[in-house]
Amino acid sequence: MSTTPGAGRAAKAAALLMALLMTTSCAVRTTSILRDPDTVRIALNAWVGYEASAAVVQYLLEEELGYQAQLVQLDEQPSWQALDQGAIDVILENWGHQDLMDTYGPGGNGTVVDGGPNGNTGHIGWYMPAYLVEEYPGVNTVEGLKEHADLFRTPESGDQGEFLSGAPGFVTQDQGMIDHFGLDFQIVYAGSEAAQITEVRNRYADGEPVLFYFYEPQWLFEELDLVRVEFPEYTEGCDADLEDVGCDYPRYDLNKIYREDFAEEGGPAYELVDAWEWTNADQNAVARLIADEGLDRDEAAARWVADNPDVWRPWIPETDRA
């Protein structure tokens, strides 16, 4: 998905991975294939916050520890399958996916393990510009959306209001919320995070209505004045039936997922990734350099690393610290 110059390396790595998976039986994992012990393969999921995390981890692995770090562009679920197949080593930002952990984790195949928190807190929700709430007080509530659904109509949504989403593969419970609360909205997919942000920015610049799926961490909140739609707070189990969801999204303590052998074998690369934790603000700073200022991921990572030595030096294994 990335349009940065660094995407070429990811595309090549992804092509190599797909060739590997196509020639590997589902019953035979690639753990028997000879690996370069100086190469770390990192899943690259399709949103710029994840790209920011991957860029910094890649930069430190290569510049501080001398590894080669390959970023392999994959969607969320295929990333887990690639871990299971032994084709990548780590997912840096996991948004829940308990079903996949049940399949591939210790209670399932036993090929992946929880790598602990990455320091980011994720929260998905429905958002609209603040100027809409000023003009239509209460529109950011369930009753307000029912009353003003026609405000959000577009050619793509027909006679219903439009709910603008990003990519179909993202974590979502939106249709279940629409059905539960009886909202007259049609989900329209922009196709990617980048396309969605472009559409939101354009409508915001023109002062137009827009209601959309969005999430933290996200650098765009620093640019646009956005208001979250108010739904009943998440409680355990309220999203058990995705066709009937009567609550808001939960907060996620985002975590890393490792290929089990990568964690067991250890070594400096594993120690760095395992020690890596940063804040939403850290991720947003790098993501904005990539998405808004047009730096490629290597340049963005280098700038952040130069400006934040006190944050990242503790991630470096003791034996490799200057």
N, C-alpha and C positions, 0 to 999 in steps of 0.2 A: 504493500500500500504506500510505503514511503516514497516521496518524490525527491529525497535528498540524494547527493552523489553516492553516499555510502550504500544505497540500495542495491548497487550492482553486485557487491560482495554477497549480500544476503540472497539475491536471486540465484547466484551461482551455487551457494551452499544449499539453498532449497532444492535446486534441480538435482544436485548430488544426492540429497536426502531422499527425494522422491524415487530416484532410480534405485537407491538402496532398498527402500521399502517395497518397491514393486518386484524386486528379485528375491525378497525374503518372505518365506512362508509365515503366516500368522502364528504358526505353531513353533517356529524356530526363530529365536531372537538373535540380534546381531552382536550379542556379547561375546560370541566366539570369533568375531572378525578382529584382526589385528588393528589396534588403534595407535595413533601417535600420542604418547603420554604427555607431550608438550602442547596439545591442542585441547581447548575447551569449547564445546558446542552449546550455544545458548539459544533457546527459542526466542523469536522476535514476533510478538503479537501486534495486531494492527491498530494500535493507538499510540499517540506521540508520547504520552507519559511513560508507557512501557519502553518505548524507544529511547527515552532519556535515561532510564535506569540501565538499559542494556549498553548504551553508549559509554556511560561512566565505568561500569564494571569491565567492559571490554578494554577500555583505555588503560585502566589500572592493571589488569592482567598482563597486557602487552608491554606497557611502559615501565611498570614497577617490578614485575615478576618474570618478564621475558617469555611468556606464553604466546601462542597464537590463539585468538578467540574468534570463533566463527559465529556470526549471527544468522540463524536459519529462520526465514520468515514463514510463519505458520499461524493458522487460526488456533483458537483456544483448545478445542477438543483434539484436533490432530497433534497438538503439542504433547498431550498426555500419551497418545498412541506412539509418538516418536520416542518418548522416554521409555515406554514399555518395550519397544523394539530395540532399545539401546542405541538409537541413532542421534539423540541429543543427551545432554547431561543435566540441564537445569531449566526450569521455568522460573522467571524472576518475580512475576506478579500474578498470583492466583486469586481469583474472585470466587471463593466458595468452592463450588464443584464437588460437593460431598459425594455425589453419585460416581464421579470419576475416581475419587480416592477409594471408594468402596470396591471399584472394579480393579484398580491397579495397585492399591496400597497394601499394607500388611494383612488386611482381612480378605484380599482378593488375590491377584497375581503375585503380589509381593515384590514388584519390580520398581516401585517408586516409594519415596518417603517424604514426610513433611519436613521442610527445611527451616521452619520457624519464621517469625515475622520479618518483613523487609522494612518495617518502620512506617509504612504508609497506611492510612485509614481510608478505605473506599466507601463512598456513599452514592448510590444511584438515586435519581429522582426525576420529577417533572418540573420544568422551568419555563418561565416567560419573562419578557423584559419588564423592568419596574415601571416604565411609563404606562403599560397597560393597566397595572393595578392602581395607578394614580387616576387614570381616566375612568376605569370601571372597578370601583372598590369592591373587594370580595371576589373578584374573578379568579383568584388563586385558591379557591376552595372548591369542594365537590359541588356544592349548590351553585356557585358562581360559574363553573364550567357548564353545568346543565343549562343555566339561563343564557349563557353567551356562546354556546357551541357554534352558532352561525357566524360569529366573529372570526372564526379560524378556518372558514371554508376556503379551499383553493381548487383550481381545476383538477388537481390530482385526487382530491378527496370527495369530489362531487357535492352532493347535498348534505354531507356530514362535515363536521369540523375536522381539520387535519391535526394529527399528532405526529410530529416529525421525529423519526428515529434515525439511528446511524447505520450500522451494518446489521443484517439479519442474524449473524452469529453471536452478537453480544448477549450477555446475561440479561434476560428480560422477563417481566411478569405483567407487561403493560396490557395485553389483551385481556388477561384475567381481571385486572383492575377496571378496565372499560366495561366489561360484562357485569362485574359485581355491582358497580355503582350506577349502572344504567346510563353511561355517558354516550352521547351521540357523536363518536369520533371514529375516524378511520386512520389506522397506522400507515404512514407513508415512509418508506426507507430512502434515505439519501444515498446509501450504498457504502459509505465509509465515514469515519470520524472527520477526515479533512473536508469531504463534501458537505457534511452536515454543518460544520463550523462556518464554511463559506456561505451557505444559505442563511444561517442565523445572522451572521454579520451583515449580509446584504439587507435583510429585512429590518434589522435593528437600525442600520444607517438611514433607511427610508421611513422609520417610525411605524412599521407595519406590525400587525399581530403575528405572533409565532409562539406555539406551544411545543415543547420538545423534550426528548429524553436526554439527560446529561448526567454528569457524575463528577465527583471529586476523587482524587486530585485532578485539577484541570486549570491550566494557565489562563484560559479565557475569562475566568471570573475576575481577574485583575483588570481586564479591559472593559467588560460590559457589566452594567448594573442589572443583575438578574434576580428574580424572586422565585423561591421554591413553592410549588403547589402543596397545600396542606391536605394530607390524608391521615387517617387514624395511624398512630404509631405502630411500628412493627412489634409483634409479640411472637414468641416461639410457636411455630406451627401454622401461623396465619396464612402462609404461602404454600401450604402442603399441596393444595390443588391449584395448579397453575391456570386452570380454566375459571377459577372463582377466587380471586384474591381481594380480600377486604381490608388491606393495610398497605402502608408505605413499604419501601425497601428497607432491608436491614443495613446496619453498618458492618463493613467487613474489615477485620484486621488482616490486611493483605499479607500473604506469605509466599515463601519459596517452595518449590517442589523439586526434589533431586531424583535423578536416576539412582537407584539403591546402591549400585556398585560404585558410583562416583562418590557417594558419601562414605561408604565403607573403606574405599581405598585411601581417602584422605589426601594429604599433600598440600602444598602452598596454595594452589588454585582453589581447591575446596575450602581451605581455611579463610581465604579472602572473601569468597562468595558467602560463606557461612557467617562471617563477622559483619558483612555489609548490611547496614540499616541506615536509612535516612528519612527525612521528614517530607510531608506533602510539599512544603515550601521549597525544599531542595529539588524535588522532581519538577515542580512547576518552573523553577528558574531555568533548568536545562531544556525542558520542553518548549518554553517560549523562545529560546535561542534558535531551536530547530524549526519550529512551526511558524513563528512570527518574524524573526529576524533573518531567516534563510541560511543559517549556518549549517554545514553538514555535521553529521553526528560526531565525527572526530574533533572538529573545531569546537563544538559546543561543550563536549566533555573536557577538552583541554582547558578551556576558559574556566569552567566550574572547578576543575581540579586545582588550577593555579590560584583561584580565589578562596578555596576552602580547605587548606591543608590540615587544619585542626579537626575537620570532620572525617576525612578519609584516612589519615595516617594510622589511626588505631585499627583499621581493617587489615592493614598489611601484617602478615605473619612476623613474629618477633625476629626470626632469623634473617628476614629480608629487609628489615628497616634500616635506613641510612643512619 
